Amino acid sequence: MKSENSTIDKRFNHCAVNLLFRLLKLWIRVQFPTVRSLSTQDLDRWLQDPDKTPPILLDVRTVPEFKVSHLKTAQRTDPKDPNIQTAETLL
């Protein structure tokens, strides 16, 4: 019975996270209707195209998360204390 409850809890948590993510995406679309979405495939094509100006990629994850994995050209910035001078050098 305990194993069955654990499976149900995991399914419920997965569904709850999925629903919250969908609601977050909807909220972002409503709050920022003019901002276009960019798929990972489109970003990859953009990064591989030498004829296009490379995008400025800001990564707002924590330092430990950034150290584990990040896009090659991404610049880490603290969302609570952004360094404007660093951002200006990227432009």
Secondary structure, DSSP 8 states (H G I E B T S, - for coil): -HHHHHHHHHHHHHHHHHHHHHHHHHHHHHH-TTS----HHHHHHHHH-TTS-----EE-S-HHHHHH---TT-EE--TTS--HHHHHHH-
